[in-house]
Amino acid sequence: MDRLNDLRKEIDKIDEQILKLLNERAKLVIEIGKIKKEQNKPLYVPSREKAIYERLKSINTGPFPDEYIKNVFREIISASLSLEEVQKIAYLGPEGTFTHLAGIKHFGLAAKLIPLSNISDVFEYVEKKRCAYGVIPIENSLEGVVNHTLDMFMDSALKICGEIFLEVSHHLMNLSGKFEDIRKIYSHPHAIAQCRKWLSKNARNITIVEVESTAKAAEIAKGDASVAAIASEMAEIQYGLKIVEKSIEDYTNNYTRFLVIGFNEPAKTGNDKTSIMFSLAHKAGSLYNALKAFAEENINMTKIESRPSKRKAWEYIFYVDIDGHIDDEPVKKALENFSKNVNMLKILGSYPKGEK
């Protein structure tokens, strides 16, 4: 016991030193905030934040694990930004959804996250500067792209400032934590589809009901003891439910990708992605002639999608992600050549790649 008490006293001393250093850091952050406001510069700089994480991981000698360095310093940075100004972040709500969790993962708990009912509202809140940034889903590794998000970029002046990857794990939950109490299961159609095998095997005689979000399902389950929800672990905490069965999704390695949208364009970090949208003439080889500009500069294309333009019948808009930043010479040269073979080109943003 004497040894244990001695070690605890040492930890207390270290905690006091950490607290002192955090306050010293906070004073510097306040000074930086004043300079940024004088120079009309954005408070949140994704490239700077990523550089902090990468530098700290590179000098970490352990035993504190690398994967938790970002978690700790994300909250330090989030709290520091709140000293300059509380960051208002719009996201596709309601509370307890995976988008909510993605917003917390990226901006930290000190940011003020504002849930909105649809993707259009998220764009509007950021465009009208009611919020500094927005968080919206763009695609799921199993279910594919979120078409509404792609469509919104056609007429919006907002840029993609970052991306967030979130591993999706669905849990069955209700008030009691007992399977025998369940008469109905509620969830979002995507979540139900991702748990189809488990539901077919284990809940064949239970009614499945689709609702607008996993969080809505959890809210319904909170008020009805006969209802279970398929939702995230965050929804369990948010709505006071108990998990009946963990991780009932059919496939592992299921990720949803989210975009951070805003007006600021991040500086390059050396590990970036650029997103563009474009339209083409209706003639043979037009898509090939355009895309070969990337191959000629040895640039990897990581995504391509097409959507009806909604302006003219049978006219399509293409969306492409490529590796690299618009300030990289190969990317700059490729886009210059690319633009000669398309009718319209819009740069949606260059931003730091998200981590899975």
N, C-alpha and C positions, 0 to 999 in steps of 0.2 A: 504493500500500500504506500509506503514511503516513496518508492521508485515511481509509482503511478502519479502521486501528487507532485513530485518534482517535474515530471514530464509535462503535466498539465500546466504548471506554473511557467514552464518554458514556452508552451503554446500561447499562453496568455500574453507573455512578453512580445512574442512575434506578432500576435494579432494587434497589439497596441502599435507596433512599428508599421504594420500594414495600414492601419487606420490613419496614422500620422502622414504616411506617404500618399494615401488617397486624397487627403485634404490638401497636401502640397500640389498634387496633380490637378485637383479641382481649381485651385487658384490660377494655375497656368492656363487651364481651359477657359476660365472667365476672361482672362486677358486676350486670348486668341479670339474669343467670341466678339469682343469689342472691336478688334482689328477687322474681322470679317464683316461686321456690320458697317464700319466706316468705308470699307472697300466694296460693299454690296456683293459679297461673296457668299455662296451657300454654306450653311452650317454643317450639313451632312455631306461628307465627301467619301463615297464608296471606295475609291482607289486607295485613299489614305487608311481607311479602316482595314482593308484587306492587307495592306502593307504591314500594319501593326501586328496582325495575327501571324502572318508569314514570318516576320522577323523574330517574334517571340518563340514560335515553334522551332525555328532554326537554331536558337541558342539554348533551348531547353535541354538540360542534362538529366532530368528525372529526379526522383521517381514520379513526380506529378505528370499524369498522362497527357500527351499531346492533344488528344481529341477533346479534352475538357478546357484547354487553354482558351479556345475561342468562346466557349460558354461563359467563362469567368469574365473575360475582358469585354465581351459583348455587353454585359450588364454594367461594367465600369464605364464603357463608352456611352451607353444609353443614358446612364445617370449623369454623366458629364455633359452630354448634349442638352439635358433638361435644365442645367444651370445656365446655359446660353439662352435657350428657348425650348419649351416643351414641344416636341415634334408631334404634330397631328397627322395620323396616317389613316387614310380611308381604306377599307377592305370589304370584300364581298362577304356579308354576314349571313346569319346572325353569329352571336358569340358562341364559341365552342366548336366551330367548324375547323376543317383543316386549313382554310385560308387564314383564319384567326391565329392558328398555331404558327403558320408560316410567317405572319407579320411579327409575332413575338420573337420567333427565331432570328429574324433579320434585324429588327429594330430594338429589341429588348423590352423589358417590363416598364421602363421609365417613360416610354413613348405613350401617347394617348391614341389608342386604336379606336376608330369610329366605324361601327358596322353599318353597311348600307345594303339595301334589298336587291340590287342588281348591278351588273357590270357597268351599264351606262351611267348610273349614279356615281360610281367610283371615278370614272373619267371626268364627269361634270364637276365633282368636288375638287379635283386636282386642277382642272382647267380654270376654274374660278378662284383658285388659290385659297379655298376654304381649308384645304389640307396640303401639306408639303409634298406628300407622295401617296400613291395608291398601291395596293397589293391585289392582284387578280390571278386566277388560274389560267394557264395557257394550254396545258396538255397533261394527260395521264399516260403512263407507259403501257397500260393495258387497254384503256378505253379510247385513246386517241386525243385529237385536238379539241379545244373549246372554241367552236366556230364564232360565237358572239364576240369573244375577245379579238380574234383576227379581224372581224368586220369593223370593230370600233376604230382600229388604226387607220382606216381609209380616209376619214375626215378629221382626225385628231392631230393637233400640233404637239402632243405629248411625246416624249422619248422614253425608250426603255432604259432604265438606269441600273438595273440589276436583275438577277434571277435567283430563285430559291428552290432547292430540291427538298422535298419532304417525303420520307418513307411512309407509305400508307398502311396502317394496320387497323383492321376493324374488329371491334369487340361487341359481343352481345351483352346487354346490360338491362337491368330493371330495378325496381325498388327493393326487392327481397334478396336478389342474388340467386334465386332458385328457379330452375328451368320449369318445374311443374306448375308454376304460377302463370306461365305465359299462354295467352290465348291469341294474341296478335303480335306481329313484329313489324315495326315501322322503320323506314330509312329512305335515303335518297336512291333514285334508280341506279346510279353508278355503283353505289355501295352494295345494293342488292345483287347486281350483276356480278360483282367481284367476289361474292360469297355464295354463288349459286350452287356449287357442289355440296358445300357444308349444309346449306338449307335443305337441299333435296334429300340428303341422307338423314339429317337430324330433326328437321322441322316440317316434314311432309304434310302433316295434318293441321298445321298452324297457318292462319291467314296472313299473307304478306301485303303490306300497304305502303305505297309510294308517297313520299312527301317531298317538299322542296329542298330540304337539307338534312344532314345527319343530326345537326343541333336541334332542328324542329322535332325530329323523332325523339330525341332525348327529353325535350320539353314535354311532349305528350306522355312519355313513359313516367315522367316525374309525377304527373297528375292522375295516373291510372295504373293500379297495381297489376292489372291483367295484361298490360302492354310492355313489350321489350323493344329496345332500340338497337340498331346496329350503328355504332358511332365511334368516335375517337376517344382515347383515354382522357383527353381534355374535357370532352362533353360529360364524361363520368364525374369528374371533379366539379365542373360548372353546375351540374344539375343534381348532384347528390345521389347518384345511382350506384348500384353494386354490379360488378362484372360477373356474369353467369359463365361466359366462355371467352377466353382471350384468343385473339388472332385467328378469326374464323375465315379470313380471306382464302381463296382457292390457290393463289399463287404468291410466292414470296418475291422479293425484289420488285415490288410494286411502288413506283414513285409518281408523285405529281409535281409538275414544274410550275412555279408561279413567277410572274413578272412584277418588278417594281417599276412604276411609271411616274414620271415627273418632268420638269422642265430642264433640269441640270444634266449636262453631258459629262460623265466621268472621264477622268484622264486615264490613259492606258496603264495597265499594271504588268504587262508581259504575259498574262494568261487571260485573254479576253475573247469575247464573242461579238459579232456584228450581225444585226438583223435588218433585212431590207424587204421592201415590197415592190412589185413591178408588174407591168402589163406588156403584152407582145402583139405583134401583127399576126393575123391568121394566115400563115403560109408555112409550107413544109420546111422543117429544119430550124425554125425561128428560136425554139427553146434551146436546142443544141448549140446554135451559133452564139447565143447569149451566155450560156453556162460554161462554155469552153474557156472563157476568160479566166475563170477560177482555176481550172486545171493547168492552164499555161503558166500561172504564177504559183503552182503547187499549193493551192489553198484548199483546205478540206471543207466541204459543204456538209453540215450535220443535219439539216432539215430542209424539206421542201413541201409546201402545201399549196393547194389552189382553192379559190373561192369565187363564186359568181360576183361580178362587180356590182350588180343590182342597178346599174345605170343603163346597160344595153344588153339585149338578149344575146346569150352565148358569148359574152365577153367575160374573161376571167382575170382575177388578180392572183399573182403568185407571191408566196411568202417564203423566204430563204434565210437560214442561219448559216454563217460561215465562221471558221476560226480566225481570230485576229482582230485588231483594232483599226478603225478607219484612219488613224494616223500612222499605221505601219506602211512602209513603202510598197510592199507587195500587194496589200489590200487596196491601197490608194490607186495603184496602177491597174489592178484587175477591175475595179469599179469604173475606172475611166473607160476602159475598153468595153466593159459590160454595157455601159450606158449608150454606146453607139448602136447596140443591137436590140434595144427595147423602146417601147413607146413612152413609157413613164417609169421613173425610178424614184423611190422615196427611201431615205435612210431612217430606219426606225430607232437606231441607237447602237453605240458600241459600249460595252459594259463588262465588268469582271465576271468571269464564269462562276456559277454557283458550285458548291461542293455537295456531293451526295453523302 
